[in-house]
Amino acid sequence: MDKMTTILQPDDATFPGMSEPAKSRTARPVRGLSDRTIAWLFVAPTIALLLAINIFPLVWMIRLSFTSLNLSMSYLPLRFVGLDNFTDILTDEDVWIRLQTTAQFVIWSVAFQVAIGFGLALLINRQFRGHSFWTTIILLPMMLSPAVVGNFWTLLLQPQIGPFNYLISLFTGVPPSSFSMTGQVSLAPWTIVLVDTWMWAPYVMLICLAGLRSIPDYIYEAAEVDRASAWRQFWSITLPMTVPFLMLAVLFRAIENFKMFDMVNLLTSGGPGSTTELVSITLKRAAFEKWRTGYSSALAIILFVTVFGAANIYVKALNKVKQR
Amino acid sequence: MTAALAKSTAHSIVEASPRAKTVAGSLVILYAVITILPLVWIVATAFKSQSDAIAYPPKVIFEPTLEGYVNLFTVRTRQTPDFIAKLPPPQTWYDKLVRQRDMVIAGPSKVVPRFVNSLIIGFGSTFLAVFLGTLAAYAFSRFRIPLADDLLFFILSTRMMPPVAVAIPIYLMYRQLNLTDTRLGMILLYTAVNVSLAVWLLKGFIDEIPREYEEAALVDGYTRLQALRKVVLPQAVTGIAATAIFCLIFSWNEYAFAVLLTSGEAQTMPPFIPFIIGEGGQDWPAVAAATTLFVVPIVLFTVLLRKHLLRGITFGAVRK
């Protein structure tokens, strides 16, 4: 209300700069700009930047995906090979295995994050003393750089000197140097799921918490009056009303984990062998180690299309949540 | 936010019983303690000596030393005890510390230039993204723009692309433009990534400012731009600050583009930290020291952002 009155009384001294309009009215031609012009002037730089940094390179890449360009042999003339790169990729069994590895990583990590995140949100929602402080502590991992996280977890997971194996051996009696979380084929895929869950469960928690808080108290009060059991209340009130939020969290995490590169690159760099080689790591190897630019452009486009499909679903879900 | 909520539900019949609260509280605190242990371990490792850091069993109690930090900031050479004995007495505490390990400081390490790169690229891209984002968000919020929804989706979709895939054509383009391994190149790239977040978040914040304020100002003879500068921006300042911090955190933490597109000149901290090596492998106390210094601003920002965190991580989809 205060602000309103200040604006309605432009002569008010508390509003500095009010004497300026008179001056600038004659000095600057800006006065005459129509809303339409301003709208375009304001939006254009952002669109121009995105066209230059995202769209132009993308179009260039689409062109390259039809060539056999290899940057380590860039003296060769650019040769167009039609859809060869695409057929190579889609018929390559290794690529399908990488996609499976990626899918398994996405499914398991998101599943654990949802279970832990939703559980934590339910507990925090009970508003015990100090919940705000502890929530902030729990949120910290997701704010860190994935690269730094991948790096310091390699120390924590060292078989000999790392505290992780030591703690496991304290509880189970297994000698700490008898297993390696990052070096063993049977454990490495679970290790990247573990670290990703450590990092991102708070993300799901935060979104679920918003969902839980959006449920008005009177619904529970009505359920109490009807003598609905706590179990029943959970299944017919809490869960259905949190689902849109949960879906949003799942889609965000699924897209992010599908793109996963940084944390895994530093933690296992795809190994041992190729047990944790997610598709982004395959792409990086093809593009920046083997320098097969034509081939990797085609693979990148396939990934784009996949993510884009997911993005469409996401926007629909997002609108659904917004409508509430 | 939480305080207000706690108050509003304090006396409702759906409030959890004291016992349920205690159980919930203990479980959450247990999780919080477990989840924070890795970070505590890293902060502690930064104060260990080289041998304590790789001791078996892992040392919980140790004599703290600043060796890790000294090693992080310096390049050292190993010398014979005779050579060191002949040197003039050490000038500083860190000279002394290094000489106890039979080493002599040869010069500063690259950590300061890398840190400076992180700062310049972080703040540069944040400033640009928030500036462009504010203009675009204002336009999307207040004016009728043809195909606005499609444009907004286009802006968001640029963020959905896997960074490694984006890096392939950027690498080729930057080679042509001589932008490879330059701060300018990284600033432009991070701005492009951040501007999508900035537009979406700021549009939400500006949508919440009642239009009547500006309309009143326009009636009073303000131009659109004056109304934006003197009425809308002061009201959006919290939202702009929160957006800026989100952009800064992204640029600060970013690794994929940095590792693929920079190698020296413009390298930031995330690709640098894993390669801090001492004699015979990674120098863990120095790596931990770098990690600690790198993470401290993030922890502060998290506390500052607590209220807007939800909004930031969901691109403004959930506002609470």
Interface residues (C-beta under 8 A of the other chain):
Chain A: K3 M4 I7 L8 P10 F15 G17 E20 P21 S24 V30 R31 L33 D35 R36 I38 A39 W40 L41 F42 V43 P45 T46 I47 L49 L50 A52 I53 N54 I55 F56 P57 L58 W60 M61 L64 I116 L120 L122 L123 I124 R126 Q127 F128 R129 G130 H131 S132 W134 T135 T136 I137 I138 L139 L140 P141 M142 M143 L144 S145 P146 A147 V148 N151 F152 W153 L155 L156 Q160 I161 G162 P163 Y166 P176 W198 P202 Y203 L206 I207 L209 A210 R213 S214 D217 Y220 E221 E224 F245 L248 F252 I255 F258 K259 F261 D262 N265 L266 S280 L283 K284 A287 F288 T293 S296 S297 L299 A300 I301 L303 F304 V307 F308 A310 A311 V315 L318 V321 K322
Chain B: T2 A3 L5 A6 T9 S12 I13 V14 E15 A16 A20 K21 T22 A24 G25 L27 V28 I29 Y31 A32 T35 I36 P38 L39 W41 I42 T45 A53 I54 A55 Y56 P57 P58 L132 G133 L135 A136 Y138 A139 F140 F143 R144 I145 L151 F153 F154 I155 L156 S157 T158 M160 M161 P162 P163 V164 A165 V166 A167 I168 P169 I170 Y171 L172 M173 L188 L189 T191 A192 V195 S196 V199 E212 Y213 A216 A217 D220 G221 Y222 T223 R224 L225 Q226 K230 V231 Q235 I249 W252 N253 E254 Y255 A256 V259 L260 P270 P271 I273 P274 Q282 W284 V287 A288 T291 F294 V295 I298 V299 F301 T302 V303 R306 L309 L310 I313 T314 A317 V318 K320
